[in-house]
């Protein structure tokens, strides 16, 4: 891997970074962004929401606010109610005021500062209850979003879990068991069948097949022989491999994926929310006008009157409606989407989802079923299809190779061969009805008369298995991971919505081109490693808002790099689900256009709410400044505006594209629940 894979930005401090530090103490010392090391593979589970300290203060603020309101209805007045309002205000404000001040000192303005100013103005005018309500609403929204981000970073542990804790190494003629983090370039790994490769390397001796889906996304195992490259996290399917390491135990393919995801999340986390972008120019204007009003009061000799008006102006400019314009819309829209099994992690993700113009699909497990199937059988003259399948199944009954499952599914009723021997990386042989039979790669067995058919099947993206009887090849099996039946319809619906589609995959070019053509995708980029996918997505995001859709660990960097990462299916890898912004509990691809069009409508409603909120501020400004409206009038207008914004935001709960989603709805309801994201 080149150094460019990891980028220049430092990843944010997180639990996953802690795990990485544990695996690489040297790099942790050099990188101040990595926190206190934790034991590699330690189980540092995210606390449930009722134990999350980040939610404690907003919860206390809300409880005290409700208690104060109930006390007021019961006729309680004076210091008990004022105390409850005050404590509610302090609990809520403690979550965002310090951060707003720190951002101000760094020269960054946001909606948090406007909320702080509004709360201060309300308190100075003896409206502590209004200030407390403002503080509670804003604090709970911020706390929930922070939890969602922490949950996403926490999922990176799933990546590092693919690296075994120890590895069998041959050094100077001795066989040693070493910690994976202690491996260095040049070590000779001994990897037995079923074991994971601890770091990147080249096969020094032995042959077999390796499952590389964790890193490359290749759905079918790849045959490897002396001189072939093997990546960290790959699973040796058969035989014993001796692998000469080309990377140390803490700087390989999987650790690179962790770095990529961390850095992508850091860049995405710095993007300003819509409300913050609006608040930036508003803050200096409000402060400037308030200061000018106070100064004018001193000039005309009536500072008390004009200071009070300045405070009313601050309250008039408070972003009460603006603060809830986005959250109420997002919560409504996200809630209704969840009924279809569309789980959106945060409001920021929903905002971005409504602007998507390009969708990039992974192939394996996303567009395809991730279930190899026998899709073609070729035979020589005088041999039937069933004969070829029965011989293959008789042999593969004894095999642990992933392709065996496809063969056995195609011929469940069969006899078993005798004296079966498996030659790692080549195939399997035995005796059936007293006749020698073999099944295996066409690299091992010459297809002879079926050579043109073997080339044609390979060109159609299939893995070709030759079947031999009595020393003569009598048939070929074409095995492929087939396209999902809903893929073409989903791609067509996206095109109708003006959304461009393309495929990014680690699979070979022939297979990728075949699957893409069946799905209706013309832009295909194949044989990509995780870093290549992330680079491609980064380039696409510079052209237009882009979503990446995948389900594997190898998709994690691209999912995190995209404007919106979408993980498909509850059975997708934990790393993909946690790195994504949106997760679908169903694997029905028709949910994708439903979700994107739903987000577009929500974004339009959100924009309307923001325009209304700003119009209220602009309208109240001169009325408060000239004294036409006092504090009571300003507060009343704000409350009415908040009511209108809430009612309008609730419209986002309606799924206007239900006609397109009816078929997808069933799949969404029947699927298993996805991992909790918030």
N, C-alpha and C positions, 0 to 999 in steps of 0.2 A: 504493500500500500504506500502511496506517496504521502508526503506530509500535507499536501494540499487537501487531502480528504478531510482533515480535521478542521480546516479553516483557521482564521486568525483570532476569532472572538473567543474569549474565555467563557467556559460554561458556567452557569449559575450554581451556587452552592445548593446541594440537594442530597437526599438520601442515596440516590443512585451514584452521585459523585463520591459519597462516602464509601460506598462499596468498591468503586473503582480505585479509590485511594488505598483501600485495604489490600487490593490485589497488586497495587503498584506503589509502594511506599516512596520510592525515589521520585516518581512523577508527582506524587502528592506534595512532597516537600517543595518541589519547584513551582507548583501551581497553587497560589494562595487562595484561589477560588474553591478549592476542594476542602471540605470540612474535616472534622475529626474522624480518623479511620475507624471503620467498624469491621468486625470479622467478616472475611469473604464468605458470602452465602448466608450471613446471619439473617434471621427472620425478624425484621423490624417493621411489623405490620402497622399500617395506618390506623390510628385510633378511630373508633366509631364516632359518629357526629355528636353523640351525647357526652363523649369524653374529650372532645376537641376544645382545647383552651381558647382557640381563636374565635369560637362561637360563644364563649362564656359571657363576655362583656355585652355584645349585642342582645343576648338572651336576657341578661339582668336588666338592661335598659328597657327592653320591651315589657318585661314583667312589672317593673316600677311604673312605666307609663300607663299600662292598663289599670294598675291598682289606683293610680292618681285619678284617672278618668272615672272609675267606678266610685271612688270616694267623693268626687265632685257631684255625681248623680245622687249620691246618698245624702248630700247636704253638708258634707265635711268641708270646711274652709280654713283659712289661716295657715299657720306654719306646718301642720301635718301634710297638707296637699302640696304646698310649696316645696317642702323637703323631698317628697317623692318625685316631683317634677325635676328638681335640681339634681338629685342623685341619678335619675334616668338620663338627664342631659350629660352629666359627667361620665357615666358609663359608656354611652354611645359616642360622645366626642373623643374619648380617650383612644378610640380605634382609628380615627382618621385625622384628627387635628395635628398630632406630632408629625405624621407623614406629610401633611400639607405644608407645615412649617419648614420641614427639611427640604421639600421640593422647591419651596419659595426661595430658600437660601441658595439653592443650586441654580436658580433662575428659571425654574420650571413651574408653569401655572396650570391648574386643572380645576375640575369641578369640586374637588375636595376643599380648595381654598375658598371658593364661592360659598360653599355650605358653611364653612367656618365663619366667614364674614357675616352671613345671614343670621347664624345662631347668636353671634355676639351682639348684633344689632337688636335682635328680638329680646335678649336678656336686658340690655340697657334700657329698653322701652317697657320693661317689666312684663314681658310675655314669655315667661319661662316654659310654659306648656308647649307653645308653638316651636320653640327651640328644641325641646326634648323630642318631640315627634319627628322633627327634621333629622336630628342626630340618630335616632333609632333606625329610621328607614334607610338612611345612607350606610350606617354601620353594618346592618345585617346583609345588605346587598354586597358590600365589599368582602365581608367575611366568607360568604358562600362562594364567591369567585376565587378567593385565595385558597380555599379548601380544594376546589376543583383543580387548580394548578398544582397543588401539592400532591394530589392523587395521581396526576399524570406523570410527574417526575418519579414518584415512588415506583411506578410500574417498570422502570428501567432495570430493576433487579432481575426481571425475567430474562433479560439479555445475558447478563453475567452468569446466570445459573446454567447456561449451556456449556460453560467451560468447566471441565471436571476439576475437582479439588486437587487430585493427584494424577500423576502420569508415570508410566513404566518407561524407564530410560536406560539405554545401554551406554555406559561410559567406561572407556579403557578396559573393555572385556567384562565388566561387572554389570549386573542387572540391578538397578536401583529404583525405588519408588520415591519420587520427588514431588513437592508441591508445585502445582502448575505455574505459579508466579515465579518459581526459581528457574524455569527453563530458559536457555539461552540459544542464540543462533548456532547451528551446527550440532545440536544434540540429536541422538538417534532414538526416536520414539518407537515403542513396540505397542501397536494398537490391535487388540484382539476383536473378534466378531462381536458386534453389539456395543462396543465402546465408542465414546466420542473422542475426537482428535483435540488435543489440548491447545495447539497453536498451529499456525500456518506452516506448511512444509511441502517437500517433494518426496514421492515414493522412492525409497532406496532399494527395496526388494519386496517381493510378494505382489499379488494381484487380487482383485476383488471388485466389489461395487460399494459405493459410498452414497449415503443420503445427504445431499447438500442443500436441501430445501430451506434450512434455517438461514443460509447466507445468500444463495443465488436465486431461490424460488423455483429451481428446476423440480418439476413434479415427479419425475422418474429417476431412480438411482442411476448414477453414472459409473461406468466401468473404468477402473484405474489400473495402471500397470506401472512398471518401473519408469521413472522420469515424469510421471503425471503430478500436477499440483493438487494438493488437498488443503482445504481451508479449515480454520479453527471452528469447532462446533459441528463439523460433519460427523456422521455416524458410519462406522465401518460395518457393512452388512454381512460380510462373510470372509473367512480366511484370516490370516495374520498379516498385517502390513508393518513394514519398518519404514519410518518416515523421517527424513533429515529435515530438521526445523530450519525455516528461513526467517522466522520472527521470534522474539522472545515471548515469554508467557504473559506479559502485560501490555504488549503492543502488537495486536493481531487484528484479524477481521472483525471479531466481535467487540473488542474494546473500542475499535474505530467506530462501530455502529453506535455505541454508547455516547462517545464524544459528539458524533454528528447530531444525535437527537437532542442532547443537552444544549448544544450551540444553537440549533434551530429554535428550540423553545425559548432560549434567551433572547434571540432576535425578535421572535414573535411577541414575547412578553413586553418588549419595549414599544410596540406599536400603540399609538394613542387610541383610546376609545373615542367614539363619536362625540359623546358629551364633553370629554376633555378637550377635544379639538375646538369645540364651540366655546368652551369656557375660557380658553387662553386669551383671546382678544377681549372678552367680556370683563375679566377681572381688572385690568388696568383702567378700563373705561369707567367702571363703577367706582373704584377707589379715587380716581381722578375727579369725577363729578362730586363725590361726597366731600372730598377735601376742598374743592372749589366752593361748595355751598357753605361750609363752615367758615372759610376765609371771607366770603361775601358777607356773612353775618357780622363779623368783626368790623368790616368796612362800613356797614350801615349802622353800626352801634346797637345791634340786637342779636348778639351771639347765641343767646339761649334759644330763641325761636328757630334760628337757622340751623343750629346744631341738632335740634330735635327733628327738623325736616331732613337733615342729612342722614340721620339714623333711619327715618322712614324710607328714604331713598334706598338705603342699604337693604332694608327688608323688602322693598318693592322689587329690587333687582335680585333677590334671592332666587336661586334656581329650584324652587320647590317642585313645580310641575316638570321642569327639565330633568330633575333628579329621578323622577319616577316615570318619565316619558318612555325611556328605553326599558327599564326593568319590567314594568307591567306588561309591555308588549312581548318582551322576550319570554317572561314566565308563562304567559298565556299560550304563546306559540309553541314553546318547548313542551308544555304540558299536553297539548293536543297531539303533537308529533309523537310523544311517548306512547300514545295509545296504539300507534302503528308499529311500535318497536324501534322508533328513531330516537336515540338518546343523545342529546346535545349537552356537552360538558359545561359550557359557560355562555354568558350573554355575548361576550366578544366573539366567540366562535359562530354564534347565530348571526350576528351582524355581518361577518365576513361571508357566511354561507349565502346570504341574500344577494351578493354581488358576483358570484362565480360565473365565469364565461368560458372556462376550459376545464375539462375533466380528464384526468389521466387514470387509466385502469391498470392494475397488475393483472397478470394472466392467471397464474396457478391459484386455484381456490377462490378466485374472485369472478373472472369470466368463465372459468372452467369449474368442474365439480371437485377437482383434486382427488379423483377416484379413477385410476387407470382402468380402461375397459377394452376388451377385444372388439375391435370395430371392423376388422377385415380378416378373411381367411382365404388364402390362395392355395390351390392344390395342383398336382400334376395329373395327367390323364389317368383315369382308372381308380383314383382315390377320392373318397368323399370328404366333405367338410367335417362330418362327425368323426370319421376315423382320425383325422389330424388333431381335432380337439381332444378326443379320448386319450390319445398317446400323450399329448402335452399335459393333460390333467393327471394321468397316471403317474407321471414323473414329478410334477410340481406339488403333488400331495405331500411329498417329503421335504419340500423347500421352504425356507423362511424368506426368500426373496420377495419384495413387494409385487413384482409382476405375477407371482404365483397366485395371488388373490384374484387378479383379473382373469387368469386362465380357469381357475376353479369355479369362479362365478359364471363363466360361459359354459362350463360342462360339469354341473354339480354331481351327476350320476356317472361314476366311472370305477374301474378297477384300479388296484394299486400295483405299480411295477415292483419288481424284486431286485435285489442287489444294486440299489440306487447309490450312486456316487455323485457328489457335487464338486465340480471343478471351479473354484472361486474365480469370478470374472468372466467365465466362458460359458458355462451351462451345466447341464445335469444329464446323467446317463443311467441306464438300467436295463432290466430284462422284462419284457411284457409278452405273455403267452409263448415263452420260449424263444422270443426274437429280440435281439439287441436294439434298443431305441435310444435316441438322444434328442435333447432340446436345448437350444442356446443361441448365442449371438451369431449373426452372419459373418462376423469377423473371425469366428472359429470354424464355422461350417460353410462350405461353398454351396450357394443355392443352385448352382448349375443351371438347369433349364429355367429355373424360376428367378434368375438374376434380374431380368428386366422388371419383374413384378416387385422384387425386393427394392430396387431403386425407386420405383414409383411410390411404394408405400412410404419409403423414407422421405421422398420429396413432399408427401402429404402430411409430414410431421409425425409419423408413427415410429415407435420403437419396433423393430422387426425381429421376430423369433423364428428360427428355422427348426423344423421337425424332421428327424431322420429315422428311417426304419431299415434295418439290415444294411447299413452303410450308404443308403441313398436318401437324399432330401426329397420328401414327398409333399411337403407343404410349408406354408409360411403363416404366421399370425401377425397381424398389425395391431399394436396396442397403443392407445392414446388416451389422454385426459380430455374428455369431451366437453364441448361448450354447454353452459347452462341453457335450458330451454327459453329462459326469459331474457337472455343477454341481448339478442338482436332487437327485441321490442324496446328494451330500456335505452339502447343506443339511438334507436329511431326517435323516441320521445325526446331525448336530449337534443338531437339535431333539430327537431321541430320547435324547440324552445330557444334555438339560436345558440346552443352550447356546443363548442368544439370538443371532439373526443379523440383520444389516442391511447396506445398501449405501451407500457414500460414493463419489460420482463427480463428475468435472468435466464430464461429458457433459450433454446437454440433458434436460429432465424427461421428455419423451415417450419417448425411447429408453430412459432409465433405468427408467421404470415398466414398460415392456414386458418388458425383460430380467429385471427383478426378479420379475415375476409368473410368468414361465416357470421361474425358479429356485426359486420358493416363498418368496421374501423379501417381507415386507409393509412393512417400515420402509425407505423410500428417501429419501435426501437427495442432490439433484442440483445441478449447476451450481456446484460448490464449487472454489475455488482451493486450492492447497496449504496456505495458512494457515488456511482454513476447515476443511479436513479435520483439521488438527492440533488446532484448537479443539474440534471435535466429539469427537475421540478423548479429549482432556483431560477433557471433561465426562463422557464415558462411563466413564473410569477412576475417577472419583469415585463412581460408582454401583456398579460391580462390576469385578473384574479383566477387562481387555479386551485382545483380540488384534486387530491390524490386518493384513490380508493384501493385498498389492499387488505390482506388478512394475515400476512406472515411476518415473522421476525425480521426478515430481510427488507420488509417494506417500512420498518419503523423510521429510519432517517428521512425517507421521502414523505411519509405522513406528517412528520414534525416540521419539515421544511415548507410544505404546501401552505397556502393561505388557509385551507381547510383540509384536514386529514380525516378520511372516513374509513373506519374499520368495519368489514362486512362479517356478519354472523357471530353468534354467541360462542361458537367453537373456534373462532380465530385465536391466534396466539395472544397471550397476555400482553406481550410487548407491543403488538400492533394496536390492540384495544386501548392501552394506556397512552400510547404516543399520539393517537388520533384525537381530533376535536369532537368527532361525532362517531357513535357506534350504533350499528343496526343489529337488533337481536335476530333478525331474519337474514337469510342469504338471498332473498328475492331482489334482484337488481332493479325491478320496476319501482322500488321504493326510492331510488336515487333521484329520478326526475320529480317524484312527488315531494321529496324533502327540499330540493332546491327551489321549486316553484312556491312551496309553502313559505320558505325563508324569504323569497323575493317579495311576496305579499306582506309578510311581517315587516320587512324593511321599509316598504312604502308606508305602512301604518305608523311605524316608528318615526319616519321622517315627518309625517303629518303632525304627530304629537310634538315633535321638537319645534316645528314651525309655529304651532299654536303657543307653545311655552315661551318662545322668544317674542312672539307678538304681544303676549301679556306683559312681559318685562318692558318692552319698548313702549307699550301703551301706558303702563303705570308710571313710568319714569317721569314724564312731564307733569302728570297729575299729582304725584307725590311732591315733586319739586316746587310746584306753585301753591301747594297747600289745599288744592281742590279736594284731595282725598287724604284723610288722616290715617293713622295706623289701623284703626278698626276697619275702614273701607278697604285698605290695601290687603289686610289679612283675609277679608271676606272674598275679594276677587281671586286671591291665590287659592283659597279653598274651593271655589267654584271651578277654577281652571284645573285643579287637581282632579276634581270629580269628572270633568269632561275628558281629561287625558286618560283616566282609568277606564271609563266606559268605552272610549275609542280603542284603547289598548286591548281590551277584552275581545274585540272583534278578531284579533289575530288568532284566537283559539279555533276559529272555524276553518276547516280544511276545504278550501274552495275547489281543490282539484280532486274531489272524491270520485268522480267518474273515472279518472285515470288510475285511482288508487284502490278501487274495489277489489281487483284481483290480488293486489299486493297486501291488502288489509288482512286477508285470511292467513297468509304466510306470516305476517307480523304477529298476529295474535297467537298462532299455534307454536311459535318458536319459544325456545327456552329463554329465561331472563338473562340479560347480559350482566357482567360484573358491575357492581355499584360504582358509579363514577363520581358521585358527589357525597 
